[in-house]
Amino acid sequence: MATEVKPQAMPAPSGAGRPAPGARPAVRAAASVAGGLLLFLAFPPIDLWFCAPIGVALLTLALYGTRPRRAAWLAYAGAVAFLLPTLSWVRPIGDDTWLALVAIESVFWAVLGVAATLVMRVRLWPLWVACLWVTQEWARGVVPFGGFPWARLAFSQGDSPYTGYAALGGAPLVTFTVVLSGTLLSLLLIRLVRSIRWTRVVAGALLGAIAVPLLGFAVPRPGDEGRTVKIGVIQGNVPGRGMYFLGDEPAVVLQNHANETHRLAEAVRAGKLPKPDIVVWPENSSDIDPYRSELARGIIDSAVKDVGVPVLTGIVALIGDENRATRSLIWDPVTGPGAYYDKRNLVPFGEFTPFKEIILALSERANLVGRQSIPGDGPGALRMGPVTIGAIGCYEVAFDGTVRDAVVAGGSPLVVQTNNASYALTNLPPQQLAMSKLRAVEHNRSVITTATTGISAYVDPDGTVEWQTRELEPAMNVVTVPVRTRDTLATELGAVPEWMLILMGAGATAVAVISRKRTRNVSGVDVPPVPPVRPEGIGDASEER
C-alpha cells in the first residue's frame, strides 16, 4: 500500500522575506515613527533637507522582510508621525479636521507599505520602492475631492542637492531621487549588518547613495536671457485671525491693500522705489465683488489710477445667487477691469463643500464656506503691461499640471496669489514658499508670491529667495525680476517622467505578486523566492552566497 507523502514547505533562504533576528514589532514601529519624524524635520520651517533620505531609510528598514499586513500598519504609523506635525497648520480650522485629514492621508502610506514589502522580494528593490513612493504621491494628488498634494517629499527639497532634478523631471523626479537615496542607504545597512564584507552590492549601494544627490548639481539649466520686468508687490494684512480673519466690518481687507498701493505710488513719486511695470495683489485681496459693489470698484480704481500701471487684483466674483469664483482680475488704470483667470484647483471644505447637503447638515462650521466656488477651465496666462504673467492661485502651486499649463501658455514670470490669513504663523506659509522655490527651478521662471498676511516673496529662476516679507505686517516693494522664456526638459515633458516611474512601480509590484503566488506551498504558507546561484543585482531579499 502506497504511503501518502505530504508536501513540505520549502525552507526560506536566510534573510529572504522575513524579519532580521531581533527585529521585533516594537522595534520596527519605533523605526517607522522615527523615520516619519525625520521627514517632518526636512520640511519648512525647520528645513533640515538631509533628514528626508535618512527618514526614508528608517521607514524602509522598518518594512523590510515583513508580511503585507504588518507592513500596512507600520507604514500607517510612520505616516501619522510625519503628517501630524507637518499638517498642524490645519488646526485653526479645528483639531477634528486636522486629525481626520491625517487619518485619511495615512491610508495612502499603508497601501505603499504593502506594495513596498512585496517588491522588496524583487531584484533592484530600492529602485521599485522609490517608484512606488512617486505613485503614492500621485494618488494623493488626485483623490479624494480633487486631491491633496501637500507634504510631497519634493517640497522639502527647495534648496538642496536634489533641487536640480526638478528641471529634469519636475517634482516627481525630485521625490524619486530622495527616496532612492534613502532605500540605497537602507540596503547598505542591511548588507553590512548581515555580513561585514565588501561586496558588489555594498559597493553599489554606497556609491549610489552618494552619487544620486551629487548628480543633482550636474543637471543643466537654461541661462539668463537679459530681459527684466519691475513688479510691485502688495501685502495688505487682515483685521482678524483664524477662520474670522475678515473682521466685523466690510471692505477692510480691500482697503488695506489699496492703502499699501497708495503708499507704493507715493514712494515711487518720491524716488524711493523705481516705477513698476505692473503691480500684483494677493488672492482675496478684495473681500467684496467689485463687479457688484460701487464701493469696492471705487477703492480699487482709485489705487490703480494712483500707481498708474495695471494691477493684478484678487477678488471673489459672485456668480448667480449661490456660486462664486476665486478670480485673478487685471485692473487697468484707464479701462478698468479686464482679462481674468478663475482658480481651477479649489480647496475642499474651504472653497467648496463635497457632499454638500450631508456635510452642511452635520457641521455648523461647514457653513462658513458660504457660496460654493466654481472652478475655471483654462490656464492662468494673462497679458499685463510688457509681460504675460502666469497666474497661480494659492492652493494650485502644489499641482504640477496647473503650474505647467500656465508656463506652456506663455506665463513668465509666475505670480502665486495666496491668502493664508487663516493659517498665519503656522508652518503653512513657509511650506508654500518652498513649493514656489521648486517651481522656479522646475520651469526656469521667476516666481512672485503675494500673500494677504505673508509670506510674500520673490524667488529667482535658480530657486533663491531674493526678497520676502514678515507675516502679519503690511508691506510693499518693487522687485526687478528676470523674464525667461526658455523651457526646461521638465516643462517640455510634463507628466511623462512621473508616468514612467508609476508604470515601473506597477510592473515591479505585479512581478512580486505573481512570484509570491507561485512560491506558496500547498498549505498556503508563503515561501520566499529561492535565491539565484550568483546574485549580482542590487538588493534582492536573499543573502549573497
C-alpha positions as CSV (number, residue, x, y, z in Angstrom):
1,M,0.0,0.0,0.0
2,A,1.4,3.3,-1.0
3,T,2.2,5.8,1.7
4,E,0.9,9.3,1.2
5,V,3.7,11.8,1.2
6,K,2.6,15.2,2.4
7,P,4.3,18.1,0.7
8,Q,6.7,20.0,3.0
9,A,7.2,23.8,2.9
10,M,10.4,24.8,1.3
11,P,12.7,26.4,3.9
12,A,13.2,30.0,3.3
13,P,16.7,31.1,2.4
14,S,18.4,33.1,5.1
15,G,17.1,36.7,5.3
16,A,14.6,36.4,2.4
17,G,11.3,38.0,3.1
18,R,11.5,37.6,6.9
19,P,12.5,39.8,9.8
20,A,16.1,40.0,10.8
21,P,16.9,38.5,14.1
22,G,15.8,40.8,16.9
23,A,13.6,43.0,14.7
24,R,10.5,42.7,16.8
25,P,7.3,44.6,16.0
26,A,8.0,47.2,18.7
27,V,11.5,47.9,17.2
28,R,10.0,48.2,13.8
29,A,7.3,50.5,14.9
30,A,9.9,52.7,16.7
31,A,11.9,52.8,13.5
32,S,8.9,53.8,11.4
33,V,7.8,56.5,13.8
34,A,11.4,57.9,13.9
35,G,11.5,57.9,10.1
36,G,8.3,59.8,10.0
37,L,9.6,62.4,12.4
38,L,12.8,62.8,10.4
39,L,10.7,63.5,7.3
40,F,8.9,66.3,9.2
41,L,12.3,67.8,10.2
42,A,13.1,68.0,6.5
43,F,10.2,70.3,5.7
44,P,9.9,74.1,6.4
45,P,10.2,75.9,8.6
46,I,12.9,73.6,10.1
47,D,14.4,72.8,6.6
48,L,16.8,70.1,7.5
49,W,16.6,68.7,4.0
50,F,19.1,65.9,4.6
51,C,16.7,64.3,7.1
52,A,14.4,63.2,4.3
53,P,16.6,60.4,2.8
54,I,17.5,59.3,6.3
55,G,13.9,59.2,7.3
56,V,13.1,57.1,4.2
57,A,15.9,54.7,5.1
58,L,14.4,54.2,8.6
59,L,10.9,53.6,7.2
60,T,12.4,51.2,4.7
61,L,14.2,49.3,7.4
62,A,11.0,49.0,9.4
63,L,9.2,47.4,6.5
64,Y,12.0,45.2,5.1
65,G,11.1,41.5,5.5
66,T,7.7,42.0,7.0
67,R,4.4,40.4,5.8
68,P,2.0,42.8,4.0
69,R,-0.5,43.1,6.9
70,R,2.2,44.2,9.3
71,A,3.7,46.5,6.7
72,A,0.4,48.3,6.3
73,W,0.1,49.3,10.0
74,L,3.9,50.1,10.3
75,A,3.7,52.4,7.3
76,Y,0.5,54.0,8.7
77,A,2.3,54.7,12.0
78,G,5.2,56.3,10.2
79,A,2.7,58.4,8.1
80,V,0.9,59.6,11.2
81,A,4.2,60.5,12.9
82,F,5.1,62.6,9.8
83,L,1.8,64.2,8.9
84,L,0.6,65.2,12.4
85,P,3.2,67.8,12.8
86,T,3.7,68.6,9.1
87,L,-0.1,69.4,8.6
88,S,-0.5,71.0,12.0
89,W,-1.3,74.2,10.1
90,V,-4.8,72.8,9.6
91,R,-5.6,73.2,13.4
92,P,-7.0,76.7,13.1
93,I,-9.9,75.1,11.3
94,G,-10.4,72.6,14.1
95,D,-8.5,69.7,15.7
96,D,-11.1,67.3,14.4
97,T,-10.4,68.4,10.8
98,W,-6.7,68.1,11.3
99,L,-6.9,64.6,12.8
100,A,-9.4,63.4,10.1
101,L,-7.1,64.7,7.3
102,V,-4.0,62.9,8.8
103,A,-6.0,59.7,9.2
104,I,-7.2,59.8,5.6
105,E,-3.9,60.7,4.0
106,S,-2.1,58.0,6.0
107,V,-4.1,55.3,4.3
108,F,-2.1,56.0,1.1
109,W,1.0,55.3,3.1
110,A,-0.4,52.0,4.3
111,V,-1.0,50.9,0.7
112,L,2.5,52.0,-0.1
113,G,3.8,49.9,2.8
114,V,2.1,46.8,1.5
115,A,3.4,47.3,-2.1
116,A,6.9,48.1,-0.8
117,T,7.2,45.0,1.2
118,L,6.2,42.9,-1.8
119,V,8.7,44.5,-4.2
120,M,11.5,44.1,-1.6
121,R,11.5,40.4,-2.8
122,V,12.4,41.5,-6.3
123,R,15.9,42.4,-7.6
124,L,16.7,46.1,-7.6
125,W,14.1,46.7,-5.0
126,P,15.4,50.2,-3.9
127,L,14.5,51.4,-7.3
128,W,11.0,50.0,-7.2
129,V,10.2,51.3,-3.7
130,A,11.2,54.8,-5.0
131,C,8.8,54.4,-7.9
132,L,6.0,53.3,-5.6
133,W,6.6,56.4,-3.4
134,V,6.0,58.6,-6.5
135,T,2.9,56.6,-7.2
136,Q,1.6,57.2,-3.7
137,E,2.2,61.0,-4.0
138,W,0.4,61.0,-7.4
139,A,-2.6,59.2,-5.9
140,R,-2.8,61.7,-3.0
141,G,-2.9,64.5,-5.6
142,V,-5.9,63.0,-7.4
143,V,-8.3,61.6,-4.7
144,P,-10.4,62.3,-2.8
145,F,-12.2,65.5,-3.8
146,G,-9.6,66.5,-6.4
147,G,-6.6,65.5,-4.3
148,F,-4.4,67.0,-1.6
149,P,-0.8,67.0,-3.0
150,W,0.7,68.6,0.2
151,A,3.7,67.2,2.0
152,R,5.3,65.6,-1.0
153,L,9.0,64.9,-0.4
154,A,10.0,67.1,-3.3
155,F,8.6,70.1,-1.4
156,S,11.2,69.5,1.4
157,Q,14.0,70.0,-1.2
158,G,13.6,73.6,-2.3
159,D,17.3,74.3,-1.5
160,S,19.2,71.0,-1.5
161,P,21.4,68.9,-3.8
162,Y,18.2,67.3,-5.1
163,T,16.7,70.6,-6.3
164,G,18.3,70.4,-9.7
165,Y,16.3,67.3,-10.6
166,A,13.2,69.5,-10.8
167,A,14.5,70.9,-14.0
168,L,14.8,67.4,-15.4
169,G,11.6,65.7,-14.3
170,G,9.7,68.0,-12.1
171,A,8.6,67.4,-8.5
172,P,8.1,63.6,-9.1
173,L,11.7,63.1,-10.1
174,V,12.9,65.0,-7.0
175,T,10.8,62.8,-4.8
176,F,12.1,59.7,-6.6
177,T,15.8,60.7,-6.1
178,V,15.3,61.4,-2.4
179,V,13.6,58.1,-1.8
180,L,16.2,56.2,-3.9
181,S,18.9,57.7,-1.8
182,G,17.1,56.5,1.3
183,T,16.4,53.0,0.1
184,L,20.0,52.6,-1.0
185,L,21.1,53.6,2.5
186,S,18.8,51.0,4.0
187,L,20.1,48.3,1.6
188,L,23.7,49.3,2.6
189,L,22.8,48.9,6.3
190,I,21.0,45.6,5.8
191,R,24.0,44.1,4.0
192,L,26.6,45.4,6.4
193,V,24.7,44.1,9.4
194,R,24.4,40.7,7.9
195,S,28.0,40.4,6.8
196,I,30.8,42.9,7.2
197,R,32.2,42.2,3.7
198,W,32.9,44.5,0.8
199,T,30.7,43.1,-1.9
200,R,29.4,44.4,-5.2
201,V,26.0,45.0,-3.6
202,V,27.5,47.0,-0.7
203,A,29.7,49.0,-3.1
204,G,26.9,49.7,-5.5
205,A,24.6,50.8,-2.7
206,L,27.2,53.1,-1.2
207,L,28.2,54.7,-4.5
208,G,24.5,55.1,-5.5
209,A,23.6,56.8,-2.2
210,I,26.4,59.3,-2.7
211,A,26.0,59.8,-6.4
212,V,22.3,60.4,-6.6
213,P,22.3,63.7,-4.7
214,L,25.6,64.9,-6.2
215,L,24.3,64.3,-9.8
216,G,21.6,66.9,-9.0
217,F,24.2,69.6,-9.3
218,A,25.0,68.4,-12.8
219,V,21.5,68.9,-14.3
220,P,21.8,71.6,-17.0
221,R,19.6,74.7,-16.6
222,P,18.8,77.5,-19.1
223,G,20.7,80.7,-18.5
224,D,19.7,84.3,-18.3
225,E,18.1,86.0,-21.4
226,G,18.9,89.6,-20.4
227,R,15.2,90.8,-20.1
228,T,13.6,92.0,-16.9
229,V,10.4,93.4,-15.6
230,K,9.7,95.6,-12.5
231,I,6.9,94.2,-10.3
232,G,5.2,96.0,-7.4
233,V,4.2,93.5,-4.7
234,I,1.5,94.4,-2.2
235,Q,0.7,92.7,1.2
236,G,-2.1,94.5,2.9
237,N,-2.7,92.3,6.0
238,V,-6.1,91.5,7.5
239,P,-8.0,92.6,10.7
240,G,-8.9,89.2,12.1
241,R,-7.4,85.8,12.8
242,G,-8.1,82.2,12.0
243,M,-11.5,81.5,10.4
244,Y,-12.7,85.0,11.1
245,F,-9.8,86.9,9.5
246,L,-12.1,89.3,7.7
247,G,-13.1,91.0,10.9
248,D,-16.6,92.6,11.6
249,E,-16.6,95.4,9.1
250,P,-16.7,95.0,5.3
251,A,-14.0,96.1,2.8
252,V,-11.3,96.3,5.5
253,V,-9.0,93.8,3.7
254,L,-9.6,95.6,0.4
255,Q,-8.9,99.0,1.9
256,N,-5.7,97.7,3.5
257,H,-4.4,96.6,0.0
258,A,-5.5,99.8,-1.6
259,N,-3.6,101.8,1.2
260,E,-0.4,99.9,0.5
261,T,-0.8,100.6,-3.2
262,H,-1.2,104.3,-2.5
263,R,1.9,104.1,-0.3
264,L,3.8,102.4,-3.1
265,A,2.8,105.1,-5.5
266,E,4.0,107.8,-3.1
267,A,7.3,106.0,-2.7
268,V,7.7,105.9,-6.4
269,R,7.0,109.7,-6.8
270,A,9.5,110.4,-4.0
271,G,12.2,108.4,-5.8
272,K,12.5,105.8,-3.1
273,L,11.3,103.0,-5.3
274,P,11.6,102.5,-9.1
275,K,8.3,102.8,-11.0
276,P,6.8,99.3,-11.5
277,D,5.7,97.9,-14.9
278,I,2.9,96.0,-13.1
279,V,1.6,95.5,-9.6
280,V,0.2,92.3,-8.0
281,W,-2.2,91.9,-5.1
282,P,-2.9,88.6,-3.2
283,E,-5.8,86.2,-3.6
284,N,-9.0,87.5,-1.9
285,S,-7.4,91.0,-1.5
286,S,-10.9,92.3,-2.3
287,D,-13.4,90.7,0.1
288,I,-16.2,92.4,-1.9
289,D,-17.1,91.8,-5.5
290,P,-16.2,95.0,-7.4
291,Y,-18.5,93.9,-10.3
292,R,-21.5,94.4,-8.0
293,S,-20.2,96.9,-5.4
294,E,-19.6,100.5,-6.3
295,L,-17.7,100.9,-3.1
296,A,-15.2,98.2,-3.9
297,R,-14.9,99.4,-7.5
298,G,-14.1,102.9,-6.4
299,I,-11.5,101.8,-3.9
300,I,-9.7,99.6,-6.5
301,D,-9.9,102.1,-9.3
302,S,-8.5,104.9,-7.1
303,A,-5.5,102.8,-6.1
304,V,-4.8,101.6,-9.6
305,K,-5.0,105.1,-11.1
306,D,-2.7,106.4,-8.4
307,V,0.1,103.8,-9.2
308,G,-0.6,104.3,-12.9
309,V,0.1,100.7,-14.1
310,P,-2.0,97.5,-14.5
311,V,-2.8,95.8,-11.2
312,L,-3.5,92.1,-10.8
313,T,-6.2,92.0,-8.1
314,G,-7.6,89.0,-6.3
315,I,-11.4,89.1,-6.0
316,V,-14.3,86.8,-5.1
317,A,-16.6,87.2,-8.1
318,L,-20.2,86.3,-7.4
319,I,-21.9,84.1,-9.9
320,G,-25.7,83.9,-9.8
321,D,-27.3,83.5,-6.4
322,E,-25.3,80.6,-5.0
323,N,-21.9,80.4,-6.6
324,R,-18.6,82.3,-6.8
325,A,-15.2,82.2,-8.5
326,T,-11.8,82.9,-6.9
327,R,-10.6,85.2,-9.6
328,S,-7.3,86.9,-10.6
329,L,-8.5,90.1,-12.3
330,I,-6.4,92.6,-14.2
331,W,-7.4,96.2,-13.5
332,D,-6.1,98.7,-15.9
333,P,-5.7,102.4,-14.8
334,V,-7.6,103.6,-18.0
335,T,-10.0,100.8,-19.0
336,G,-10.7,99.3,-15.5
337,P,-11.4,95.5,-15.1
338,G,-10.4,93.3,-17.9
339,A,-8.9,89.8,-18.5
340,Y,-9.1,87.3,-15.7
341,Y,-8.2,83.8,-14.6
342,D,-10.5,81.7,-12.4
343,K,-8.8,79.3,-10.0
344,R,-9.1,75.7,-11.2
345,N,-7.9,73.6,-8.2
346,L,-10.3,74.5,-5.4
347,V,-9.8,73.8,-1.7
348,P,-12.3,71.2,-0.4
349,F,-14.3,72.4,2.6
350,G,-12.7,75.8,2.1
351,E,-14.0,76.9,-1.3
352,F,-16.5,74.2,-2.0
353,T,-18.2,71.5,0.1
354,P,-18.2,67.9,-1.1
355,F,-21.4,66.1,-0.3
356,K,-22.8,69.5,0.4
357,E,-26.3,68.5,1.8
358,I,-24.9,65.9,4.2
359,I,-21.9,67.9,5.4
360,L,-23.9,71.1,6.0
361,A,-26.5,69.2,7.9
362,L,-23.8,67.6,10.2
363,S,-21.5,70.6,10.7
364,E,-22.3,74.2,11.5
365,R,-18.7,75.1,10.8
366,A,-19.1,74.0,7.2
367,N,-21.5,76.8,6.6
368,L,-18.5,79.2,6.8
369,V,-17.7,78.2,3.2
370,G,-20.8,80.2,2.1
371,R,-21.2,80.3,-1.6
372,Q,-19.8,77.3,-3.5
373,S,-16.8,78.1,-5.8
374,I,-16.9,77.1,-9.5
375,P,-13.5,76.1,-11.0
376,G,-12.1,77.8,-14.0
377,D,-11.4,75.9,-17.2
378,G,-8.3,77.5,-18.7
379,P,-4.6,78.2,-17.9
380,G,-3.6,81.3,-16.0
381,A,-1.8,83.2,-18.7
382,L,-2.7,86.9,-18.6
383,R,-1.1,89.7,-20.6
384,M,-0.1,92.6,-18.3
385,G,1.9,95.5,-19.5
386,P,5.1,94.3,-21.1
387,V,4.8,90.6,-20.0
388,T,2.4,87.6,-19.9
389,I,2.2,86.5,-16.3
390,G,1.4,83.0,-15.2
391,A,-1.4,83.4,-12.6
392,I,-1.4,80.6,-9.9
393,G,-4.0,80.6,-7.2
394,C,-2.7,79.7,-3.7
395,Y,-3.5,76.0,-3.4
396,E,-2.7,75.4,-7.0
397,V,1.1,75.8,-6.6
398,A,1.1,72.2,-5.3
399,F,-0.4,70.9,-8.5
400,D,2.2,70.1,-11.2
401,G,-0.2,70.2,-14.2
402,T,-1.8,73.5,-13.3
403,V,1.6,75.3,-12.9
404,R,2.9,73.8,-16.1
405,D,-0.2,74.8,-18.0
406,A,0.5,78.5,-17.1
407,V,4.1,78.2,-18.2
408,V,3.3,76.4,-21.5
409,A,0.6,79.1,-22.2
410,G,3.4,81.7,-22.1
411,G,3.5,82.7,-18.4
412,S,6.7,84.4,-17.3
413,P,7.1,85.3,-14.5
414,L,4.7,83.2,-12.4
415,V,2.6,85.0,-9.8
416,V,1.3,82.9,-6.9
417,Q,-1.6,84.9,-5.3
418,T,-2.3,83.4,-1.9
419,N,-4.5,84.0,1.1
420,N,-3.0,82.3,4.2
421,A,-4.8,84.6,6.7
422,S,-6.5,81.6,8.5
423,Y,-3.1,80.0,8.9
424,A,-0.8,82.9,9.8
425,L,2.2,82.0,11.9
426,T,1.7,78.2,11.3
427,N,4.0,76.1,9.2
428,L,1.8,76.6,6.0
429,P,3.3,79.8,4.7
430,P,6.9,78.6,4.7
431,Q,5.8,75.2,3.2
432,Q,4.1,77.1,0.4
433,L,7.1,79.3,-0.2
434,A,9.2,76.1,-0.6
435,M,6.9,75.0,-3.3
436,S,7.4,78.3,-5.2
437,K,11.2,77.7,-4.9
438,L,10.9,74.3,-6.5
439,R,8.6,75.6,-9.2
440,A,11.1,78.3,-10.1
441,V,13.8,75.7,-10.8
442,E,11.3,73.3,-12.4
443,H,10.2,75.7,-15.1
444,N,13.1,78.3,-15.3
445,R,10.8,81.1,-14.3
446,S,10.9,83.8,-11.7
447,V,8.1,83.4,-9.1
448,I,6.4,86.2,-7.2
449,T,4.4,85.1,-4.2
450,T,2.0,87.8,-2.9
451,A,0.0,87.0,0.2
452,T,-2.5,88.8,2.3
453,T,-0.7,88.2,5.6
454,G,2.6,86.8,4.3
455,I,4.9,85.3,3.3
456,S,5.2,87.4,0.1
457,A,8.4,86.9,-1.7
458,Y,10.4,87.0,-4.9
459,V,12.1,83.7,-6.0
460,D,14.6,83.9,-8.9
461,P,14.7,81.1,-11.5
462,D,17.5,79.4,-9.6
463,G,15.2,78.9,-6.6
464,T,16.8,81.6,-4.5
465,V,14.6,83.7,-2.3
466,E,15.8,87.3,-3.1
467,W,13.2,89.1,-1.0
468,Q,10.5,88.2,1.4
469,T,8.1,89.8,4.0
470,R,7.4,89.1,7.6
471,E,4.0,87.8,8.5
472,L,1.0,89.8,9.7
473,E,2.6,93.1,8.7
474,P,1.5,95.4,5.8
475,A,4.3,95.5,3.2
476,M,5.1,96.7,-0.3
477,N,8.1,96.7,-2.6
478,V,9.2,96.9,-6.2
479,V,11.4,94.0,-7.4
480,T,13.2,93.6,-10.7
481,V,12.9,90.1,-11.9
482,P,14.3,88.3,-15.0
483,V,11.8,87.3,-17.7
484,R,12.8,83.9,-19.1
485,T,11.1,82.0,-22.0
486,R,13.4,79.0,-22.4
487,D,11.8,75.9,-21.1
488,T,13.4,73.1,-19.1
489,L,13.2,69.5,-20.0
490,A,10.7,69.1,-17.2
491,T,8.4,71.7,-18.8
492,E,8.6,70.0,-22.2
493,L,8.0,66.5,-20.9
494,G,5.3,67.4,-18.4
495,A,3.9,64.3,-16.7
496,V,5.9,61.8,-18.8
497,P,8.6,61.1,-16.2
498,E,6.0,60.7,-13.5
499,W,4.0,58.1,-15.5
500,M,7.2,56.2,-16.4
501,L,8.0,55.9,-12.7
502,I,4.4,54.9,-11.9
503,L,4.4,52.2,-14.6
504,M,7.8,50.9,-13.4
505,G,6.5,50.6,-9.9
506,A,3.3,48.9,-11.0
507,G,5.3,46.5,-13.1
508,A,7.6,45.5,-10.2
509,T,4.5,45.1,-7.9
510,A,2.9,42.8,-10.5
511,V,6.1,40.7,-10.8
512,A,6.3,40.5,-7.0
513,V,2.6,39.4,-6.6
514,I,3.0,36.7,-9.3
515,S,6.2,35.4,-7.8
516,R,4.6,35.3,-4.3
517,K,1.7,33.3,-5.6
518,R,4.0,30.8,-7.4
519,T,6.1,30.3,-4.2
520,R,3.1,29.4,-2.0
521,N,3.2,25.8,-0.9
522,V,0.2,23.5,-0.7
523,S,-0.7,24.5,2.8
524,G,-0.9,28.2,1.9
525,V,2.3,29.3,3.6
526,D,4.4,31.9,1.9
527,V,7.7,30.7,0.6
528,P,10.2,33.4,-0.2
529,P,11.8,33.2,-3.6
530,V,14.8,30.9,-3.9
531,P,17.9,33.0,-4.3
532,P,19.8,32.6,-7.6
533,V,23.1,30.9,-7.6
534,R,25.0,34.1,-8.4
535,P,23.1,37.0,-7.2
536,E,24.7,40.0,-8.8
537,G,21.9,42.5,-8.8
538,I,21.4,45.2,-6.1
539,G,19.1,44.3,-3.4
540,D,17.0,41.2,-3.8
541,A,15.8,39.9,-0.5
542,S,18.1,36.9,-0.5
543,E,21.6,36.6,1.1
544,E,24.7,36.5,-1.1
545,R,26.4,33.2,-1.4
